[in-house]
Amino acid sequence: MRSSLRLLALLAVVVLVACGDDDGPVTAGDSSTVPGGQPLAPHYVSVEVTEREAPRPLVEGTDIQLRFEETTVGASLGCNSMSGPYRLEGEVLVVAEGLATTEMGCDPPRHEQDEWFAGLLTSRPTLAVDGDELTLTAGDTVVRFVDREVAEPDRELVGTTWEVDGFADGDGPDDTAMSFGIPEPGQVRFEENGFVTGADGCNGFGYGEISDEQTEGLRYEVDGDRVVFTGNAAQTLIACPDLDEYVERFWSALTGTASWSIDADRLRLVGPDGRIVTFRAAD
């Protein structure tokens, strides 16, 4: 009889532990789901921000990009990118303070906007997923997001005019990210005929016929996630000594073999030396 009672007590403990595990913290390693079994998409873009049920406007031309990768959450609002480890405790998003951020120089309104969202992200907001929509709530602030693939499909590499919006020395947390405020940012366009046209912030470049059988210019060929540049761009010859660094960084990603990726309206080129140029679709 005593053996039976001990066995029943042990089974009761096992059942209680098993039930407790079902209610434990859910992390990104558990398929990135929130209560109810809804999965988190890897990338969201904001469509509405309210405070005390009134609209909270973002800096003109910006939105909130929110990304989930395994155990890391990242965000960008048109200035610096921020990221840090996260976990889900039920519907509560737990992100440690002291997020890692890039150090691009931006205007005060965008810097303040970054600080505002970093504070919101680390304040233990709640998450709710409904199909393609994600709602993040922190006190009386509510940010509504839509799955980026639904809201902003990736732009095409070829036929889009891409405008430079930043440079970086690499992907590591200690690498430098920067932007230059110049009157006419560099642009690049991959033409259907296999040539590259655009401007490097100082001189324009394109292609032109040398003869009926030969054309001069910067050529490109896409090979999976790589693009191979050959030839020489036909450029104007304006001297811009104040833009030497900008121009040199621009061409660092359009020489030899570079890797490329597109995320919505953003193009990222990584040159052979690892330096990065980021672009935003301008049309």
Secondary structure in CASP SS format (residue, H / E / C, confidence):
PFRMAT SS
TARGET T0000
AUTHOR 0000-0000-0000
METHOD secondary structure of the structure
MODEL  1
M C 1.00
R H 1.00
S H 1.00
S H 1.00
L H 1.00
R H 1.00
L H 1.00
L H 1.00
A H 1.00
L H 1.00
L H 1.00
A H 1.00
V H 1.00
V H 1.00
V H 1.00
L H 1.00
V H 1.00
A H 1.00
C H 1.00
G H 1.00
D H 1.00
D H 1.00
D C 1.00
G C 1.00
P C 1.00
V E 1.00
T C 1.00
A H 1.00
G H 1.00
D H 1.00
S C 1.00
S C 1.00
T E 1.00
V E 1.00
P C 1.00
G C 1.00
G C 1.00
Q E 1.00
P E 1.00
L C 1.00
A C 1.00
P C 1.00
H E 1.00
Y E 1.00
V E 1.00
S E 1.00
V E 1.00
E E 1.00
V E 1.00
T E 1.00
E E 1.00
R C 1.00
E C 1.00
A E 1.00
P E 1.00
R C 1.00
P C 1.00
L C 1.00
V C 1.00
E C 1.00
G C 1.00
T C 1.00
D C 1.00
I C 1.00
Q E 1.00
L E 1.00
R E 1.00
F E 1.00
E E 1.00
E C 1.00
T C 1.00
T E 1.00
V E 1.00
G E 1.00
A E 1.00
S E 1.00
L C 1.00
G C 1.00
C C 1.00
N C 1.00
S E 1.00
M E 1.00
S E 1.00
G E 1.00
P E 1.00
Y E 1.00
R E 1.00
L E 1.00
E E 1.00
G C 1.00
E C 1.00
V E 1.00
L E 1.00
V E 1.00
V E 1.00
A C 1.00
E C 1.00
G C 1.00
L C 1.00
A E 1.00
T E 1.00
T C 1.00
E C 1.00
M C 1.00
G C 1.00
C C 1.00
D C 1.00
P H 1.00
P H 1.00
R H 1.00
H H 1.00
E H 1.00
Q H 1.00
D H 1.00
E H 1.00
W H 1.00
F H 1.00
A H 1.00
G H 1.00
L H 1.00
L H 1.00
T C 1.00
S C 1.00
R C 1.00
P C 1.00
T E 1.00
L E 1.00
A E 1.00
V E 1.00
D E 1.00
G C 1.00
D C 1.00
E E 1.00
L E 1.00
T E 1.00
L E 1.00
T E 1.00
A E 1.00
G C 1.00
D C 1.00
T E 1.00
V E 1.00
V E 1.00
R E 1.00
F E 1.00
V E 1.00
D E 1.00
R H 1.00
E H 1.00
V H 1.00
A H 1.00
E C 1.00
P C 1.00
D C 1.00
R C 1.00
E C 1.00
L C 1.00
V E 1.00
G C 1.00
T C 1.00
T E 1.00
W E 1.00
E E 1.00
V E 1.00
D E 1.00
G E 1.00
F E 1.00
A E 1.00
D C 1.00
G C 1.00
D C 1.00
G C 1.00
P C 1.00
D C 1.00
D C 1.00
T C 1.00
A E 1.00
M E 1.00
S C 1.00
F C 1.00
G C 1.00
I C 1.00
P C 1.00
E C 1.00
P C 1.00
G C 1.00
Q E 1.00
V E 1.00
R E 1.00
F E 1.00
E C 1.00
E C 1.00
N C 1.00
G C 1.00
F E 1.00
V E 1.00
T E 1.00
G E 1.00
A E 1.00
D C 1.00
G C 1.00
C C 1.00
N C 1.00
G E 1.00
F E 1.00
G E 1.00
Y E 1.00
G E 1.00
E E 1.00
I C 1.00
S C 1.00
D C 1.00
E C 1.00
Q C 1.00
T E 1.00
E E 1.00
G E 1.00
L E 1.00
R E 1.00
Y E 1.00
E E 1.00
V E 1.00
D E 1.00
G C 1.00
D C 1.00
R E 1.00
V E 1.00
V E 1.00
F E 1.00
T E 1.00
G E 1.00
N C 1.00
A C 1.00
A E 1.00
Q E 1.00
T C 1.00
L C 1.00
I C 1.00
A C 1.00
C C 1.00
P H 1.00
D H 1.00
L H 1.00
D H 1.00
E H 1.00
Y H 1.00
V H 1.00
E H 1.00
R H 1.00
F H 1.00
W H 1.00
S H 1.00
A C 1.00
L C 1.00
T C 1.00
G C 1.00
T E 1.00
A E 1.00
S E 1.00
W E 1.00
S E 1.00
I E 1.00
D E 1.00
A C 1.00
D C 1.00
R E 1.00
L E 1.00
R E 1.00
L E 1.00
V E 1.00
G C 1.00
P C 1.00
D C 1.00
G C 1.00
R C 1.00
I E 1.00
V E 1.00
T E 1.00
F E 1.00
R E 1.00
A E 1.00
A C 1.00
D C 1.00
END
